[in-house]
Amino acid sequence: MKKRKFLKSLAFLGFSSSSLFSAKASEIKSISDIDYEAVDFWDQIRAAYKLKPDYINLENGYYCFLPEETLENYIKHLREVNYQASNYMRTVQWENKAKSVAMLAELIGASPEQVILTRNTTESIDLIISGYPWKDGDEAIVSNQDYGSLLNMFELAERRFGIKVRRIDIPMHPENDAEIVSVYEKAITPKTKLMMVPHIVNITGHILPVRKIADMAHSHGVEIMLDGAHAVGHFDFNISDLDCDYYGSSLHKWLSVPLGCGMLYVKKGKSQQIRPLLAPYELDQKTLLNLNHTGTHAVSTDLSVIDAINFLNKMGSQRKDERLRYIQRYWSDQVRELPGINVNTPKEPHRSCAIANVGLDAMSPADMAKTLMEKYQIFTVGINGAGGVNGCRITPNVYTSEAEMDQFVQALKEMSGNA
């Protein structure tokens, strides 16, 4: 690449940008200027977001909206792509996407050739399910707490390829890791080829011992695919430590990339056995890019991956992890033992992070979510019986304050008769 083009692409990616946001009501700061030793550190982080004042948002699980700094960079990318038009698309599009992939790979502990950008977890995992080298009579294992559309994709695979899908129930409050591993192991037969396991259960926030499950699966000759929709940017992990074969995630969730961005990880040597869903420009490529063709897409979103990772790195991924675990335990520990309240997330601190689920004996999840919004101005989502889970999924974020969680706890106490 010529020097001028290279420097232009770096500027375009925002490496020289000085995006600003209001860190306090009376002043404007870049996140780089935040006082990391200040007692009001999380108040300063909160000021990085433009919060809707109508309600307390406890439904970050669907989509974690962007901090203002990332949003402004995203708008710059939109304008620049629009300005350069086809010239950008025919010159540095792929080089810049590769930069985003490289930075993402570094974040999760993978090599760039093991990672591609997709539009979401569903696309990532569906690419594997639909392209897997199934033979009539093969078997797969999933859980009843898995994401609904992914279960539907396995049902389509049953219809198309003549496979059999076995479903297990994940223990909601396991005694130990061995109990979870055993449930999956008991479902394995000599015909089992692939096992899909949630890294973190989307409806309860239960973080599974996926490395132990992977070791068990591999000992039986079974490949493992992890649904990490809610994992990347949420809690600290290194994907190489998980020893999974396939991994999908949605970056517009906890990493706060703009809507429509996900990732697929495939262990080295595994991608060539997966048939591409859409034909790439060049057939039969020997790399993961063979699965990555979707036609013309929103390249501005690809560029924003770097901005989102920069924001996370400046905040500190471990510090974010600790804050999210704290804010979830802050509210859940206050109500876990109260009569009529059911916390559907394991009690042990290492088994959850920001996401938890809580239900009420006296109210259906749908009515609970409606009451929280209409009476208390708290936005959540009801989970009505999926995988045996009945309650509202509660997903605070780094901008969520203890005072807001106090309001939520008070609402639960009043709704359950514990006020």
Buried (B, 14 or more C-beta within 10 A) or exposed (E): EEEEEEEBBEEBBBEEBEBBBBBEEEEEBBBEEBEEEEEEBBEBBBBBBBBEEEBBBBBBBEEBBBBBBBBBBBBBBBEBBEEBEEEBEEBBBEEBBBBBBBBBBBBBBBEBBBBBBBBBBBBBBBBBBBBBEBEEEBBBBBBEBBBEEBBEBBEEBBEEBEBBBBBBEBBBBBEEBEEBBBBBBEBBEEEBBBBBBBBBBBBBBBBBBBBBBBEBBBEEEBBBBBBBBBBBBBBEBEBBEBBBBBBBBBBBBBBBBBBBBBBBBBBEEBBBEBEBBEEBEEEEBEEBBBBBBEEEBBBBBBBBBBBBBBBBEBBEBEBBBBBBBBBBBBBBEBBBEBEBBBBBBBEEEEBBBBBBBBBBEEBBBEEBBBBBBEEBEBBBBBBEEBBEBBBBBBBBBBBBBEEBBEBBBBBBBEBBEBE
